Amino acid sequence: MTGDQPRSADMRDPGASGGGRDRERGATGLEYGGMIAAAALVVAAVWFGIMYGDLGKHTTNAVCRVFMGENCEDTASSVQTALEKALGGDYVALGDSFASGEGAGDYHDGTNYDNRDDWNPGNWGDDSHNRCRRSGSAYAEQTFSAFDFEGGFTAAYCSGATQGDLHNPNDKNDNEEAQLNSLNDDTSLVTMSIGGNDLGFSKVLTDCVLNGGGGVAWTDGCQAKWNDELDQRIEDLKPELVALYTEIRERAPNARVIIMGYPRLFNDPPSQELNNMLFNEDQIWMNGKADALNAMLREAAREAGVEFIDPTQAFLGHGVGAPDGEQWINDLDWGGPGLSVTDPGSFHPNAQGHDAMAALLQEQLRNPRYP
């Protein structure tokens, strides 16, 4: 303490012995301290700008406040939250049957008809058809109803869609333009589920129903037939999805882009109920492939700089084979529409499943988590 007092006195009295040197040394220390503090304030403000707003604007105002202190623009109230960004324009929902609500019922008019299999003589020769099966219970539609968007809602998704239907008119359904055509500068939110049909997962399910387990003698079971093929397809699909996600960002530069993954289809432990028509070992194997798909989707989203939701944890205990009232995935249903042997809503989320995915999406909108 006593050794510091003379230096303080000398700083107050420039004429004191040695005061010039000590005053200069002391002033330099204060200047360094002030510079460090100022730099810390600037860095903090710049980082805040990077995370939540306009970098240039926040940097300029940070410097202004630290070194000038007056007549600086107040940017605190102008910072736009992630939720406000998502709600600031139009919501466009893209994707396949897991997005459209196939299996959830409550399908909109004009998206669930096929006059090609109509036995009514009055409709003979009418080949019009559209089985996009857009449901009022779909997670995207529920989310649009739950928030006050400044713009409108476009449901571009369609059951059976692949990546090709995002870039080109859907030749499997009437009056379906390329899904990406719905995106523009006014789009503030894009959600999408896509990839399952590109992998041919419905064919895998069919093979496991017809020839599961160890397989019929002298033939390969579904696992032997598809295991390596699916792994390769998942690997090949990743760069395609990175490019697709990047294109979506370019077409909708002002939007948040959120990718919804796929839930496991089967309960764990699996059920051997007759109407599942699947061996336990095949159910476990297919759940593993769903996990591999989601891992790839997460990585693709990370590389493209978009958001990702993995519904796996939310659906645990709610897959095919879960107790009555707790099953969020439809079992195999043989009562298909028209000439279909099975209902295409089989092994798809039901209305409760879409409720769960809507809850996940709405939480993501409020509290973003990045892959």
Beta strands, then each sheet from edge to edge (+ up, - down):
strand 1: 90-95
strand 2: 113-114
strand 3: 129-130
strand 4: 153-155
strand 5: 187-193
strand 6: 256-260
strand 7: 307-309
sheet 1: 4+ 1+ 5+ 6+ 7+
sheet 2: 2+ 3-
end
